Amino acid sequence: MEGHMILYRGSLKSCNYHCSYCPFSKHRISSRELEKDQAQWQDFVRILEKRAKALGIRALMVTPYGEALIHPWYFDGFARISRMDEIDAVGAQTNLSFPVKEAVAAFWEKGGVFEKLRIWATFHPEMTEVSQFADSCRQLKEAGISFCVGAVGVPENLDLLRRMRRALPEDTYLWINRMDGLRRPYTPEEKRDFEEIDPYFFRELLPVPANCAICEGRLFVEGNGSIHTCNISPVMEERWEESLDAIPKPVCSKSRCTCYLAYGGRAELINQMLFGPYPLFRIPRRPKAVFLDIAGTLLPEEDDKEIIKKGRENVLGGKAAKQIDEGVKKGLEALYKDNIYLFFATTLPFETAIKRCREIRHLFQGGIFAGGAHLLWDGPREKKECFYFLDKELISVLGNIKRKYGFRILTYKCREQIYKITLLRPLGRPWKKWEAKEILDLLPTSAGKLLRYYIEERCLQVTAAKADKAEGVKLFCQWLGISPREIFAAGDSGEDVKMMKLIR
């Protein structure tokens, strides 16, 4: 079950490293300041234990200004939080300078759940060697802890980062942050070199306009109880220690999301697709196959006004006017390069789907079409196809009632056999559920039991009963020899619900 992910930052503003570019390495922390940070963290954990379920909080990441995990109280808190049934994941950003084996042992002794622990580890070349850092990463992996590794994209450090890539376990994600102090654009060669290390580096270079509409459910909590929507948004009136009935509506004063902690936590397809239900941990999902709806997911839905402007052809399958988001397109390209199967999962027929998605067609190996009535795996070495056909006699029965209900009949065929029927009404006259049921009741009893229908505004779609997206995904998984738990699926309609439940 997915839920809200929140961030926490205490009053800690000190670090055991002394990187030249970091202001927190210059601060010498006092015993009193450490005691304050410990008390704040313990208060936060106590309140989280009481409030997580009511607020729908299922994941937490600590994002300190300095280095938190050298202080044992953080791992003590992680152990407590990980034992909560409501929590799926807990972790922190760290320079990975803490003794991994000792911390793991302490976490275990406190009853911590290793499957829930997440580590975001940042490599600081001024303070540690590649071999030393990579050894700590191997210890995390041996302990069964999920983690990612990253560094700032300093062009002069390219060879060092290549060495780090070779030293890390092959399945460990090495991300690269844009260098803010570069004071010039990256050259095409530098972009290419960094993308060879981090296939998602392009996200650091794309402008990300702020958008409160996709920041619902986010919360950033400070040690003093102040709360924000995210790490760069303004302080809200509410406070963490107060009795919040729900996570407040997002508040933002920025024009752009300027860092991963800001744009990585938004409710967007690319975040979920690349990094799973809690993308701020920056640990890739790495599915074996991806199934994506088209209208409303890959492409924006068109309303009636847009349809009228472009003509009736667009509703029935013309090309879409709006393009696929550049970030999503690049994300799909990265998955394709990583040999992950990409499939459409749409109520559109094959020809229409391909026409609307021609700019990314080459990345996909077919998919689920016509709401599950047509399945096609069109790979370089494999090709499989399946249709669920309908009785031709349905057309004559529907023809007798089309005037009464005011629809036209569109049929989708393969080799003269019908696999989908659309009962199309004029613009501005959507179908009602009772009308659809009434029509099915008029069909012969034997035929009605073998059919299912779904409504898409003015289109009443009729297919075989066994033809739906979820069943299509299951058959694809059989073809591919994988489990539904190893896939990712996304869509925005009732037709997608059963398909998306397969991955939870």
Residue pairs with C-beta under 8 A, 6 or more apart in sequence:
1 58
1 88
1 504
2 58
2 277
2 504
3 56
3 57
3 58
3 59
3 86
3 88
4 55
4 56
4 57
4 58
4 59
4 217
4 218
4 219
4 247
5 57
5 58
5 59
5 60
5 61
5 89
5 218
5 265
5 278
5 280
6 57
6 59
6 60
6 61
6 218
6 219
6 220
6 221
6 247
7 60
7 61
7 62
7 63
7 219
7 220
7 221
7 230
7 231
7 261
7 265
7 280
8 41
8 44
8 60
8 61
8 62
8 63
8 220
8 221
8 222
8 223
9 62
9 63
9 64
9 65
9 220
9 221
9 222
9 223
9 231
10 37
10 40
10 41
10 44
10 62
10 64
10 68
10 222
10 223
11 33
11 36
11 37
11 40
11 222
11 223
11 224
12 29
12 33
12 34
12 37
12 64
12 65
12 66
12 67
12 68
12 71
12 223
13 24
13 27
13 29
13 33
13 65
13 66
14 24
14 27
14 28
14 29
14 33
14 66
14 67
15 22
15 24
15 25
15 66
15 67
15 95
16 67
16 70
16 95
16 97
17 25
17 67
17 95
17 97
17 124
17 126
17 127
18 25
18 26
18 126
18 127
19 25
19 124
19 126
19 127
20 126
21 181
24 65
24 66
27 66
29 66
34 71
36 223
37 71
37 223
38 71
38 73
40 223
40 224
41 73
41 74
41 77
41 223
42 73
42 77
43 241
44 77
44 221
44 223
44 240
45 77
45 80
45 81
47 240
47 241
48 57
48 60
48 81
49 80
49 81
49 84
51 57
51 244
52 58
52 84
52 86
52 87
53 86
54 245
55 219
55 244
55 246
55 247
56 217
56 247
57 86
57 87
57 219
57 247
58 86
58 87
58 88
58 89
58 278
59 87
59 88
59 89
59 90
59 277
59 278
59 280
59 281
60 81
60 87
60 89
60 90
60 91
61 90
61 91
61 92
61 93
61 118
61 120
61 280
61 281
62 68
62 74
62 91
62 92
62 93
63 92
63 93
63 231
63 261
64 92
64 93
67 94
67 95
67 97
68 74
68 92
68 94
69 75
69 92
69 94
69 98
69 103
70 97
70 98
72 106
74 92
75 103
75 106
75 107
75 110
75 112
76 106
76 110
78 90
78 91
78 92
78 107
78 112
78 117
79 107
79 110
79 111
79 112
80 110
81 87
81 90
82 90
82 112
82 113
82 116
82 117
83 111
83 112
83 113
87 116
88 116
88 277
88 278
89 116
89 117
89 118
89 278
89 281
90 116
90 117
90 118
91 117
91 118
91 119
91 120
91 281
92 118
92 119
92 120
93 120
93 122
94 119
94 120
94 121
94 122
95 121
95 122
95 124
95 127
95 128
96 119
96 121
96 122
96 123
96 133
96 136
96 137
97 127
97 128
100 136
100 139
100 140
100 143
101 139
104 114
104 139
104 143
104 145
107 114
107 117
108 114
114 143
114 144
114 145
115 144
117 145
117 146
118 145
118 146
118 147
118 278
118 281
118 283
119 140
119 145
119 146
119 147
119 148
120 147
120 148
120 150
120 281
120 282
120 283
121 133
121 136
121 137
121 140
121 147
121 148
121 149
121 150
122 149
122 150
122 151
123 130
123 133
123 149
123 150
123 151
123 164
124 151
125 151
125 157
125 160
130 160
130 163
130 164
130 167
131 167
133 149
133 164
134 164
134 167
134 168
137 147
137 149
137 168
137 169
137 172
138 169
140 147
141 147
141 169
141 172
146 281
146 283
147 172
147 283
148 172
148 173
148 174
148 175
148 281
148 282
148 283
148 284
149 164
149 168
149 172
149 173
149 174
149 175
150 174
150 175
150 176
150 177
150 282
151 157
151 161
151 164
151 174
151 176
151 177
152 176
152 177
152 178
152 179
153 176
153 177
153 178
153 179
153 186
153 190
153 194
153 201
153 204
154 179
154 182
155 179
155 182
155 186
155 190
158 190
158 193
158 194
161 174
161 176
161 197
162 197
164 174
165 174
165 197
168 174
171 286
173 198
173 282
173 283
173 284
174 197
174 198
175 198
175 200
175 201
175 260
175 282
176 194
176 197
176 198
176 201
176 204
177 204
177 259
177 260
178 204
178 205
186 194
186 205
191 201
191 202
191 205
194 201
195 201
195 202
199 334
199 337
199 338
200 274
200 331
200 334
202 327
202 330
202 334
203 260
203 263
203 270
203 327
203 330
203 331
204 260
206 326
206 327
206 330
207 256
208 256
208 257
208 258
208 262
208 263
208 327
209 255
209 256
209 257
210 252
210 254
210 255
210 256
210 257
211 266
212 229
212 249
212 250
212 251
212 252
214 266
214 267
214 268
215 229
215 230
215 250
215 252
215 265
215 266
215 267
216 249
216 250
216 267
217 247
217 267
218 229
218 230
218 247
218 250
218 265
219 227
219 228
219 229
219 247
219 248
220 227
220 228
220 229
220 230
220 231
220 233
221 227
221 240
222 228
222 240
225 239
225 240
225 241
226 235
226 236
226 239
226 240
227 235
227 236
227 238
227 239
227 240
227 248
228 234
228 235
228 236
228 251
229 236
229 248
229 250
229 251
229 252
230 252
230 257
230 261
230 262
230 265
231 259
231 261
231 262
232 254
232 257
232 258
232 259
232 261
232 262
233 250
233 251
233 252
233 253
233 254
234 251
234 252
234 253
236 248
236 251
238 244
238 248
254 262
257 263
257 266
260 280
260 282
261 280
264 271
264 275
264 279
264 280
264 282
265 271
265 279
265 280
269 292
269 297
269 298
269 328
269 490
270 325
270 327
270 328
270 331
271 279
272 279
272 285
272 488
272 490
273 285
273 290
273 292
273 328
273 331
273 335
273 488
273 490
274 284
274 285
274 331
274 334
274 335
275 281
275 282
275 283
275 284
275 285
276 283
276 284
276 285
285 488
286 338
286 340
287 340
287 486
287 487
287 488
288 340
288 341
288 480
288 482
288 486
288 487
289 340
289 341
289 342
289 343
289 476
289 477
289 480
289 482
289 486
289 487
289 488
290 335
290 340
290 341
290 342
290 343
290 487
290 488
290 489
291 343
291 344
291 345
291 367
291 368
291 469
291 473
291 476
291 487
291 488
291 489
291 490
291 499
292 298
292 342
292 343
292 344
292 345
292 489
292 490
292 491
293 344
293 345
293 346
293 490
293 491
293 492
293 493
293 495
293 496
294 344
294 346
294 348
294 353
294 356
294 357
295 301
295 302
295 346
295 347
295 348
295 356
296 491
296 492
296 493
297 490
297 491
297 492
297 496
298 324
298 328
298 357
298 360
299 320
299 322
299 324
299 356
299 357
300 320
300 322
302 310
302 314
302 315
302 320
302 321
302 322
304 427
304 428
306 314
306 321
307 314
307 315
307 427
308 427
310 318
310 321
311 318
312 427
314 320
314 321
315 427
315 458
315 459
316 352
316 410
316 424
317 348
317 349
317 351
317 352
317 355
317 356
318 352
318 355
319 355
319 356
319 358
320 356
323 359
324 357
324 359
324 360
329 359
329 360
332 342
332 360
332 363
333 363
335 342
335 363
336 342
336 363
341 365
341 379
341 480
342 363
342 364
342 365
343 364
343 365
343 366
343 367
343 368
343 377
343 476
344 353
344 357
344 364
344 366
344 367
344 368
344 369
345 367
345 368
345 469
345 472
345 473
345 489
345 491
345 496
345 499
346 353
346 367
346 368
346 369
346 371
347 370
347 371
347 454
347 456
347 461
347 495
348 356
348 369
348 370
349 369
349 370
349 374
349 412
349 420
350 369
350 370
350 374
350 376
353 367
353 369
354 361
357 364
365 377
365 378
365 379
366 375
366 376
366 377
366 378
366 379
367 375
367 376
368 374
368 375
368 469
368 472
368 473
368 476
369 375
369 376
370 412
370 419
370 420
370 463
370 467
371 420
371 454
371 461
371 463
371 467
371 468
371 469
371 495
372 388
372 463
372 467
372 468
372 469
372 470
372 471
372 472
373 387
373 388
373 412
373 419
373 420
373 463
373 464
373 467
374 385
374 386
374 387
374 388
374 412
374 414
374 419
374 420
375 384
375 385
375 386
375 387
375 472
375 475
375 476
376 384
376 385
376 386
377 383
377 384
377 385
377 476
377 479
377 480
382 479
384 479
386 475
387 414
387 417
387 419
388 419
388 463
388 464
388 466
388 467
389 417
389 418
389 419
389 464
390 418
390 419
390 420
390 421
390 451
390 462
390 463
390 464
391 447
391 450
392 417
392 418
393 444
393 447
394 418
394 421
394 443
394 447
394 451
394 462
395 409
395 411
395 418
395 421
397 442
397 443
397 444
397 447
398 409
398 421
398 423
398 439
399 409
401 439
401 442
402 408
402 409
402 423
405 423
405 435
405 439
406 425
406 426
406 429
407 423
407 424
407 425
407 460
408 423
408 424
408 425
409 421
409 422
409 423
409 424
410 421
410 422
410 423
410 424
411 418
411 420
411 421
411 422
412 418
412 419
412 420
412 421
412 422
413 419
419 463
419 464
419 467
420 461
420 462
420 463
421 461
421 462
421 463
422 459
422 460
422 461
422 462
423 431
423 439
423 459
423 460
423 461
423 462
424 458
424 459
425 431
425 458
425 459
425 460
426 458
427 458
428 458
429 458
430 455
430 457
430 458
431 455
431 457
431 458
431 459
431 460
433 455
435 460
436 453
436 455
436 460
439 460
440 448
440 451
440 453
441 448
443 451
449 465
450 464
450 465
451 462
451 463
451 464
451 465
452 462
452 463
452 464
452 465
452 467
452 468
453 460
453 461
453 462
453 463
454 461
454 494
454 495
455 461
456 493
468 495
468 498
468 499
469 489
469 491
469 495
469 496
469 498
469 499
470 498
470 499
470 501
470 502
472 499
473 484
473 487
473 489
473 499
473 502
474 484
474 502
477 483
477 484
477 486
477 487
484 502
484 503
485 502
485 503
487 502
487 503
488 503
489 496
489 499
489 500
489 502
489 503
490 496
490 500
491 499
491 500
